[in-house]
Amino acid sequence: MYKYDEYDQAMVEARVAEFSDQVRRRLAGEITEDQFKPLRLMNGLYLQLHAYMLRVAVPYGTLDSRQMRMLAHIARTYDRDYGHFTTRQNIQYNWIKLEDAPAILADLASVEMHAIQTSGNCIRNISSDQWAGAAADEITDPRPWAELLRQWSSFHPEFSYLPRKFKIAVIAADEDRAAMRLHDIGIQIVERDGVHGAAFYVGGGMGRTPMIAPLIKDFVPLDDLLSYAEACLRVYNRYGRRDNIYKARIKILIHELGADEYRRQVEEEFAHVKSLGIDPPKAEFDRIAAQFAPPPLDASAPDAIDRSDPDFAVWVDQNVAAHKVPGHAIVNISLKPVGGIPGDASSAQIDLMADLAERYSQDELRVTHAQNIVLPHVRKADLYAIWQKLDEAGLATPNLDLISDIIACPGLDYCSLANARSIPVAQKIAMRFADLGRQKELGELKLKISGCINACGHHHAGHIGILGVDRKGTENYQLLLGGSGAEDVSLATITGPGFDEDGIVDAIERVTDKYLATRTEGERFVDTFRRVGMAPFKEAIYG
């Protein structure tokens, strides 16, 4: 994984010193909250309902044990003993005191971490496939390109005050595990005639106007990747709406211009940008890429798994994925225990995951966009020992991609933008479907909940999505069906009138019952919905 050089470290330490002085001035009353707000947002510090929230960047979701332990330290020392892992592969702390923020940023800087550009109208944390470097189906590790984009976008003078926030994802497999086409820019590393290049999808996003990014360029030589990304951003920065926050995202610009006209303008801009020489020399990219060299895994390690413990066997079948190296596996740690808060982990659990990574996973962890954690490089011979330790810590729920593996935003319990609570609804649904046999019968079913139209819970991309709205002062929950953030990307459709908190749980049960009665052999929920359409489900829901 990438290690800071002296420039990275100096940049982060300078920002810590700068923000420390800004906090001092705010606490002393030398600047107002209105003056302080843009300064704190540039450092990932939000003011929410009850306290400040700090969002810490985890570039492309990759961490080592030292960094993970620091996250546990911050949870214990400055928060209420837990952290919340997010859909952008970051971590948030919901109970931060303003006077502690400089110390937290200094602690983060000591382990090559920061909170820079985790908020504001800038290029946010670059996300990627949580199985990058380990997945059997990728054509290359996409993280060197994600790191290159991180370095290019950090404090980029032209893109620090964009019309609106901007999100980029990079993958290198046909299976999309990062919701790539629901980003402002989605980049897929592809192969053509034995040469690797980049396919650019631009103009995706969720929120109040969800859109799937169209393909703007099917093959950009990797030597030109930064220049093409810069051209895409320049056209947006030039013409994106700044007069209306609801029409400021690049998806709106492309929708209004049309993909063909946007593509034409990008090509014109690209011809100019390419002449500026912003793409790195080969030696610099090779320096970055060398830090993502495959770990020294023994391909002759035993490939068999002892399944004599039935509970362990269930966990292996659901939460363990194939690795590109024989005798090894990818371990997915669910942060979705039945009745728990999706994405939350205590400091003790975070420490344990760091210990497991150091001992069993080449000192590496990943945060997933589904709010779980991955140990990417595990010997199959170590799986049972890992499972036992996870089970003792309440981290061995075998529900990856099942109905209780719910994505949920913090909702009205924390967020000042929310209209409704997400957490209690997620807990009630998980409890209703707690029986693992029932979950397995339903199969892959991705359920996602947002507490407002901003869609931080990705409800548009759920096989089943829930959107909390305010209906005359009462929390109301709309039910959506048929979305997907994967390679079969689609946007979910609202079924009809909304429900109260208990009613939405009942409605989901009626939907799943209808699915079981309607599906053909091998069909996932979303496949059945696409085959039969909304009408049978709507009839089951509303009668």
Residue, then its C-alpha position, 0 to 999 in steps of 0.5 A: m500500500y502507498k506510503y507518504d513521501e516527504y511532500d505528502q507528510a509536509m502537506v498534511e502537517a501544514r494543514v494541521a497547523e493551519f487548522s489548529d490556528q483557525v480553531r483557536r481563533r474560533l474558540a476565542g471568538e475572533i471569527t464567527e461561525d459563518q466565517f469558520k464554517p468553510l474552514r472546518l468543512m475543508n477539514g472534514l468537520y461538520l456541525q450536526l444535530h448534537a455535536y461536531m462530526l469528523r469525517v476521516a479519509v481512507p483513500y480507496g479504502t486501504l488501511d494498515s494495522r497501525q492506521m486502524r489502531m489509530l482509528a480505535h484510539i480516536a474512538r476511545t479518546y475523543d468520541r463515544d468509543y465507536g466509529h462509523f464506516t461510510t459508503r465512501q470507504n471513510i470513517q466518521y466520528n459523531w461526537i467530536k468536541l471542537e477543541d479536540a479537532p486539532a489534536i485528532l488531526a495531529d494524531l491522524a497525521s502521525v500515521e499518514m492520514h487526514a480529513i482533507q477534502t472529505s467535505g466541500n465542493c471539491i474532489r472527494n475521497i477517491s474510491s475503488d474496489q475493496w478487493a483490489g489487488a486480491a480479486a481473481d477477476e481483475i485485469t490489474d490493481p486499480r489502486p495505483w491509478a486511484e492514488l495518482l488521482r488522489q495526488w493530482s486532486s489534493f489541493h488542486p487550485e482549479f478544482s478546490y471550489l467546484p460548483r458542487k462536490f465531486k466523486i470519482a471511482v476507479i475499478a479494474a474488473d467487469e464486476d463492479r463492486a464500487a458503484m462506479r457508474l453512480h459517480d461523477i466520474g467512473i473509470q474502469i481499467v480495460e484491455r484492448d489488443g493486449v493494452h490497458g486503457a481507461a473507459f470514462y463514465v461521466g455524470g452519474g450520481m444519486g441525490r434528488t435527481p439520480m442518474i447513471a453515468p453515460l460512457i463518454k470515452d471507451f478507451v483512454p491510453l493510461d498515459d493520458l488518464l490525468s489529462y482526460a480527467e482534467a479535461c472532464l473537470r474543466v468543462y464542468n467547472r466552466y459551465g456547471r451551475r453555481d446559481n442553484i445548488y440542486k442543479a450544480r452536479i455534473k450529471i445535470l450539466i451532461h443531461e442538459l448539454g447531452a452526452d454527445e455535446y459534453r463529449r465534444q467539449v471534453e475532446e476539445e479541452f483534452a487536446h489542449v490539456k494534453s499539451l500541458g504535460i500534466d501526466p506524470p513521467k513513467a518513473e513517477f508512476d512506477r514509484i507509486a505502482a511499486q508500492f502496490a506490488p502484490p504481497p509475498l503469498d505462497a501459492s503452494a499453501p493448502d487449498a482445502i478448508d476444514r468445514s467440520d464446524p457447521d457455523f464456521a462453514v456457513w460463514v465461509d460460504q457467505n463471507v469468504a471470497a476467492h483470491k487470485v492466489p491459490g491457498h488464499a482467500i478474501v475475508n469480508i467482515s460484516l459490520k451488520p450484526v442483527g439489531g446493530i447499527p450498520g457500519d458501526a464498530s467499537s474501539a475494541q472491535i477496530d483494534l481486533m480487526a487491526d490485530l487480525a490484519e497484522r497477523y493474518s492479512q499482510d498487514e492490510l485492511r479495506v473499507t467497503h462501500a457497503q460499510n463492511i471491512v475486508l481482510p484481503h490476503v488470508r491463507k485458507a489455513d488461517l480462516y478458522a482461527i480468524w473466524q473464532k476471534l471474530d465470533e468472540a467479538g460479535l463480528a462473524t455475522p454470515n450475512l454478506d449481500l443478504i437482506s440484513d447486510i443493510i446500507a444505512c445513513p446516520g439519518l435523523d439520529y445525527c444528521s441535520l439534513a435528514n427528514a427521518r431516522s434510518i437506524p431504527v428502521a434498519q434494526k427492525i428490518a434486520m430483526r424481522f429477518a433475523d433467521l439466517g435460513r430465511q435470509k439464505e432462502l431469499g439469497e442476494l438482496k441488497l437493501k439500502i436506506s436513506g434518511c433524506i433525498n440526499a441519498c447517502g444511504h444509496h437507496h436508489a441503488g438498492h434491490i430494495g430501497i427506502l427513502g425517509v421523508d417528512r410528511k407534514g411533520t411525520e416521518n414517512y418511508q417510501l419503498l423503492l424496488g429494482g435498483s442496482g449499483a453493480e455492473d447491471v446498474s439500474l435505478a430503483t422505482i417508487t412503489g407508491p404511497g409511503f409507510d410509517e416505521d412499522g409499516i415499511v417493515d411489513a411492506i418489505e415482508r410482503v415484497t419478499d414473500k411475493y418474490l419467493a412465490t414468483r421467482t424461477e430457479g436461480e433468480r435473484f430478487v432484482d432479476t425477478f423484479r426485472r422479469v415481472g415488473m412492478a405490478p405484482f409487487k405493488e398488488a402484494i404491497y397495497g392489495 
